[in-house]
């Protein structure tokens, strides 16, 4: 299991790995040396963590000005425990990214390629660009610090430019989302299904999200 810390700009600050959940106390004093506000992301693989244990970790981190904001786990009970404490908790399963590779991708600024449908309740995030070959169903959330590319139907929610990149974009073969967000600008998807059959891209222009036909670039050639 790994605790990853990021600053207010979503930039990687520090990561700490430990095998047993109780051992986090060994590095609390080390984390107290961090003087800037940071967010903590807990990533666990094949381990059940109960709400009492998570509550203690959340409280101890809060004492040193660290907010436990996200939990990523392939254990359903761990995710339920996190949600009971109002911590954003994401279930990683066999349809998504495996936990081991997710740890590496989360702590580095690299692109992520996901093959397959992103189903309702799933969430995939990238520190670089996010490429999805498949559909994003309603209720699913995909996000990236840079661009989001969906080579399929985008029917859920997509966020691009999470790190403040105003040049970020969201492209899809069928752009019919519930919600789009680029930086801090939000747009609600259209009520009617698109009638055309060409890919589109959403970009930020004059503090508004606009949608235009998408022309393939070198990333896909």
Phi, psi and omega per residue, in radians:
X1 nan 2.679 -3.036
X2 -2.461 2.457 3.028
X3 -1.906 2.093 -3.109
X4 -1.965 2.283 -3.118
X5 -1.907 2.389 3.095
X6 -2.333 2.579 -3.128
X7 -1.453 -3.031 -3.064
X8 -1.142 -0.327 3.093
X9 -1.625 0.199 -3.136
X10 1.119 0.460 3.099
X11 -1.668 2.442 -3.109
X12 -1.019 2.278 -3.141
X13 -1.946 -0.865 -3.051
X14 -2.880 2.641 3.018
X15 -2.345 2.512 3.127
X16 -2.321 2.231 3.127
X17 -1.816 2.524 3.069
X18 -2.665 2.653 -3.023
X19 -1.584 -0.672 -3.139
X20 -1.986 2.458 -3.028
X21 -1.054 -0.618 -3.087
X22 -1.149 -0.336 -3.039
X23 -1.335 -0.068 -3.125
X24 -1.080 -0.395 -3.127
X25 -1.091 -0.435 -3.111
X26 -1.153 -0.416 -3.096
X27 -1.993 0.134 3.102
X28 -1.078 -0.730 3.140
X29 -1.133 -0.589 3.100
X30 -1.156 -0.696 -3.126
X31 -1.235 -0.430 -3.126
X32 -1.131 -0.260 3.116
X33 -1.335 -0.237 3.120
X34 -1.338 2.130 -3.014
X35 -1.759 -0.145 -3.130
X36 -1.785 2.668 3.113
X37 -1.114 2.286 3.130
X38 -2.375 2.757 3.051
X39 -1.836 2.425 3.110
X40 -1.849 2.366 3.121
X41 -2.134 2.084 -3.131
X42 -1.697 2.177 3.127
X43 -2.066 2.098 -3.101
X44 -2.184 2.609 3.107
X45 -2.206 2.162 3.008
X46 0.974 0.662 3.137
X47 -2.415 2.274 3.105
X48 -1.551 2.113 3.111
X49 -2.050 2.155 -3.078
X50 -1.482 2.962 -3.055
X51 -1.138 -0.557 3.121
X52 -1.132 -0.789 3.124
X53 -1.109 -0.742 3.132
X54 -1.157 -0.662 3.137
X55 -1.104 -0.690 3.119
X56 -1.147 -0.746 3.116
X57 -1.109 -0.785 3.140
X58 -1.043 -0.752 -3.132
X59 -1.165 -0.779 -3.125
X60 -1.134 -0.641 3.087
X61 -1.206 -0.674 -3.139
X62 -1.092 -0.575 3.131
X63 -1.102 -0.448 3.124
X64 -1.926 0.464 3.021
X65 1.117 0.649 3.060
X66 -2.087 2.220 -3.101
X67 -1.699 2.100 3.057
X68 -1.378 1.724 -2.962
X69 -1.719 -0.501 -3.040
X70 -2.479 2.558 3.010
X71 -2.232 2.286 3.075
X72 -2.116 2.110 -3.063
X73 -2.632 2.660 3.019
X74 -1.706 0.174 3.077
X75 -1.836 2.073 -3.045
X76 -1.086 -0.674 -3.118
X77 -1.172 -0.605 3.080
X78 -1.118 -0.750 3.129
X79 -1.112 -0.739 3.125
X80 -1.115 -0.696 3.105
X81 -1.087 -0.737 3.116
X82 -1.101 -0.760 -3.134
X83 -1.147 -0.554 3.113
X84 -1.138 -0.403 3.108
X85 -1.731 0.211 3.130
X86 1.082 0.616 3.024
X87 -1.766 2.298 3.119
X88 -1.069 1.966 -3.018
X89 -2.164 2.206 -3.043
X90 -2.020 2.282 3.099
X91 -1.554 2.074 3.059
X92 -1.655 2.157 -3.079
X93 -2.248 -3.056 -3.052
X94 -1.131 -0.337 3.122
X95 -1.412 -0.296 -3.074
X96 -1.894 -2.545 -3.108
X97 -1.517 2.346 3.113
X98 -1.216 2.699 -2.971
X99 -1.077 -0.717 -3.071
X100 -1.091 -0.826 3.140
X101 -1.234 -0.539 3.134
X102 -1.115 -0.659 3.113
X103 -1.018 -0.808 -3.120
X104 -1.170 -0.748 -3.111
X105 -1.173 -0.643 -3.090
X106 -1.190 -0.619 -3.058
X107 -1.534 -0.104 3.131
X108 -2.108 2.749 3.106
X109 -1.609 1.418 -3.137
X110 -2.289 2.841 3.115
X111 -1.370 2.729 3.112
X112 -2.183 2.332 3.033
X113 -1.962 2.160 3.109
X114 -2.065 2.214 3.117
X115 -1.898 2.170 3.133
X116 2.100 2.951 -3.117
X117 -1.231 2.393 3.013
X118 -1.702 1.924 -2.987
X119 -1.554 2.901 3.137
X120 -0.955 2.291 -3.109
X121 1.632 -0.288 3.092
X122 -1.415 2.648 3.055
X123 -2.474 2.297 3.102
X124 -2.214 2.290 -3.102
X125 -2.277 2.549 3.139
X126 -2.268 2.481 3.055
X127 -1.424 -0.172 3.072
X128 -2.117 -2.133 3.010
X129 -1.599 2.683 3.065
X130 -2.096 2.134 3.128
X131 -1.970 2.191 3.124
X132 -2.154 2.123 3.052
X133 -1.793 1.655 -3.041
X134 2.584 -3.108 -3.117
X135 -1.583 2.684 3.001
X136 -1.982 1.862 -3.031
X137 -1.320 2.790 3.037
X138 -0.979 2.389 -3.102
X139 1.646 -0.194 3.072
X140 -1.638 2.654 3.138
X141 -2.235 2.234 3.047
X142 -2.142 2.461 -3.061
X143 -2.627 2.751 -3.135
X144 -2.725 2.658 3.025
X145 -1.186 -0.540 3.130
X146 -1.919 -1.988 -3.010
X147 -1.777 2.706 3.044
X148 -2.065 2.175 3.102
X149 -2.098 2.133 3.135
X150 -2.045 1.888 3.119
X151 -1.591 1.262 -3.068
X152 2.961 -2.729 3.140
X153 -1.594 2.219 3.046
X154 -1.730 1.733 -3.083
X155 -1.957 -0.206 3.125
X156 -1.663 -2.504 -3.133
X157 -1.944 2.466 -3.135
X158 -2.336 2.318 3.106
X159 -2.111 2.253 3.074
X160 -2.177 2.745 3.130
X161 1.177 0.675 -3.113
X162 -1.131 -0.384 3.119
X163 -1.625 0.209 3.124
X164 1.666 0.147 -3.137
X165 -1.282 1.802 -3.084
X166 -1.300 -0.219 3.111
X167 -1.602 0.049 3.141
X168 -1.178 2.733 -3.106
X169 -2.494 2.890 3.097
X170 -2.259 2.048 -3.088
X171 -2.113 2.576 3.134
X172 -2.731 2.665 3.051
X173 -1.168 -0.556 3.087
X174 -2.418 1.758 -3.026
X175 -1.640 1.647 -3.141
X176 -2.410 1.071 -2.970
X177 -1.436 2.822 2.953
X178 -1.282 -0.693 -3.117
X179 -2.718 2.495 3.016
X180 -2.110 2.552 3.012
X181 -2.498 2.276 3.025
X182 -2.170 2.112 -2.960
X183 0.967 -2.118 -3.127
X184 -1.852 0.220 -3.140
X185 -1.705 2.256 -3.069
X186 -2.049 2.462 3.074
X187 -2.356 2.435 3.092
X188 -1.579 2.437 -3.110
X189 -1.175 2.785 -3.130
X190 -1.190 2.637 3.122
X191 -1.287 -0.618 -3.095
X192 -1.582 2.545 3.089
X193 -1.238 2.508 3.104
X194 -1.128 2.450 -3.115
X195 -1.678 -0.295 -3.125
X196 -1.444 2.949 -3.113
X197 -2.245 0.978 3.065
X198 -2.459 2.647 -3.123
X199 -1.186 2.663 3.125
X200 -2.288 2.834 3.116
X201 -2.353 2.416 3.069
X202 -1.780 2.246 3.134
X203 -2.300 2.904 3.126
X204 -1.722 2.180 -3.137
X205 -2.514 2.131 -3.113
X206 0.936 0.782 3.103
X207 1.077 0.443 3.064
X208 -2.322 2.598 3.052
X209 -1.565 2.118 3.102
X210 -2.066 2.681 -3.109
X211 -2.068 2.254 -3.128
X212 -2.334 2.834 3.031
X213 -1.007 2.499 -3.076
X214 -1.777 2.234 3.107
X215 -1.771 2.207 -3.135
X216 -1.001 2.432 3.069
X217 -2.041 -2.984 -3.010
X218 -1.126 -0.335 -3.120
X219 -1.104 -0.449 -3.054
X220 -2.030 0.139 -3.112
X221 -1.748 nan nan
